[in-house]
Amino acid sequence: MKELILVTSPPACGKTYISKQLATNLKHVVYLDKDTLIVLSKQIFAVAHEEYNRSSDFFEQNIRDYEYEAIVDLALEALEYDDIVLINAPFTREVRDKSYMDSLSEKLRRKNAKLVVIWVQTDVKVVRQRMIQRNSDRDTWKLEHWDEYIAGVNFDIPDELNDPSGREQLLIFKNSTDDEFNQSMRESLQILES
């Protein structure tokens, strides 16, 4: 059965590194990163004469959901040609929205594919340090307004992803230390390859 793997978490939890390592080690996988769409988003900010701020109302109203729609459409199309598609994207709101996840699961069932969500669990102090280290303009506002930003971020494992039927799969990838990363990578690959 084909699989759509969503590697999800709030920003700077380590999704990109984890996603690339998983994609490198899995066979027949298409890797998609929602950050690839940032170049388009920056252009929308520029054309609208808006400050580049991915935490702004402008971003929420005019860009955010369209980025997700585009990356999911690309993934669904890619599943026509390969067995596994892995999307690296926060999906922080979507994974807590039962109707969104049900709709995505139904689209996948029609393609004879299943959904696997990998939730990256990282300590908030580690997240802040990683944001500082990666020195990206997408984090400028977040770091300058850390208390305001972090108050709106939910690091809890999404209860909504608990699927007793077993049709969908939730994997927790602990990533606050190197040891946690190594153990979670081994466990995740073992489950995904079985």
N, C-alpha and C positions, 0 to 999 in steps of 0.2 A: 504494500500500500504506500502511496506517495505521502509525503509529509511537508507541512509548512511549519517551520520552527520560528517562533518569535523570541528573540533574546531581548528581554525587557527589564526596565528598572528606571529610577530617576537618573538624570544626567550625572556623569562622572563616577558611576559605580564600577566601570570597567567593561561595559558591554562590547565596545569595539574590539578590544584585545581578545576577550573571550570568544566573540563571534568569529573572528578571523582564525583563532586556534581551532575552534570546532570545524569551521569550513575547510581548513587545511587537512584535518584528520578524517573527515567523512568522505565517502565516495559519492559521486553523482550529485553534487550539490551546487546550486546557484546561490551566490552570496550577494545580498542587496543591503545597502546602508542608506538610511533615510537622510543622513548628512550630505549625501551626494546632491540632494535637492537644494541645499543651502544657497548655492550660486544663483538659483532662480529666485529664492526668497529675498536675497540681498538686492536683486534687481527690482523686485516689487517695492521694497522699502525705498530705494533710490527714486524710482519713477513717481512714487506717491509723496516724495519729499518728507519722509518720516525717518526719525532716528532709528538706526539699526538696533532693535531691542526685541529679542525673542521671548521676552516676558511681558510685552506690552499688550494693551487692548487691541491695537492695530493688528499685531501678529495673530492674536486669538481670533479676531473677526475675519481676517482676510487671507490668512496663509496656513495656519496650523493644520486644520482638518483636510485641506487640499493636499498637503504634503503626505498625510497618511493615506488618503484615497489613492494618490498616484503610486505610492510604494506598494500598496496591497494589490492594485491592478497589475503592476509589473510582476509581482510574485505569482498571481493567479495565472497570468499568461505564461510565465516561465515553467510552471508545473505541467504545461502541455508538452514540454520538451525534456524535462529531467525529473528525477525521482524526489529530490529534496530541494526546497528553497528555504534559505535562512535569511530572515530580515533582522537587521540590527537597528532598533529604534526604541525609544522609551515606552510608547504605548501605555503610559501611566494612567491616563483617563480611560482609554478603551478597555483595558483588561478588567476594569472595575464596573464596566457597563454590560450587564447581562445581555441586553438586546443586541448590542454591537457584536459581542462574542458569539451569540447564537446565530446571528446572520452570517458571520464569517465562517462558522463551522458548517452551516448549511451549504454555502458556496463551495466549501472544500469537499463535502460529501458528494456533491454533484460531479466532482472531478475525481472521485474515488481516492480522496486524500484525507488525512487527519491532521489535527492541530496539536502541536507540542509547544507549550510556553515554558521558557526558561527564565525564571525570575532571579536576577542578580541581587544578592543581599550583601550590602557593604555598610560598614560603620560610617556614620555621618561625618566624624572627624577625618576619616580617610578620604571621603568624598571631597571635602573642602580642600584637603592637601593636593589631591589629584587635579582639581580645577586650577589651583595655583600653578602646579607643575606644567600642565598642558598649555597654559598661557594662550588661550583662545579668545578671540573677540566675542564669541557667542556667550562667554561666561562673565564678561566685564560687569554687566549690570548685576548679575547674581552675586558676585563677590563684593561689589561695592554696597549692596543692599542685602547682605547675607541673612540677617535676622528676619527681614521681611520675606525674602525668597524662601528660606528653609521652613518658615511657618506654613507655607502653602504646599509643601512637598510631603507626600505620604510614602514612607519607607516600609510600611507593613506589607507582608505577603498578602496579595489580594484573595480574600475569602471567596470572592465570586468565581475563582478559577477551580474551586474544589468540585470535581465532577465525579460523583459516586458511581455513575454508569461506567466509567473507565474509557469512554469514547475519546475524551480529550486527556492530555497528559500535562501535568505541572511538575517541573523539576526546579528545585531550589539550588542555586549555584552560589555558595558562600565565597566571598572574595575580599575579605578584609586583610588577609595575610597571604604570603606565598604558600604556606602549608595548606590553608583552606582552598586556595586556587587549585593547587596540584591535585588534592583529593577530589574536589568537585569536578575537575576536568576528567579525571579517570572514571568517576562514577557516571557522569553525563554521557561520555563516549560509549561506555559499556551498555547503557540503556538505549541510546540512539542507534547503536549498531546491531542490537539484538532483534 
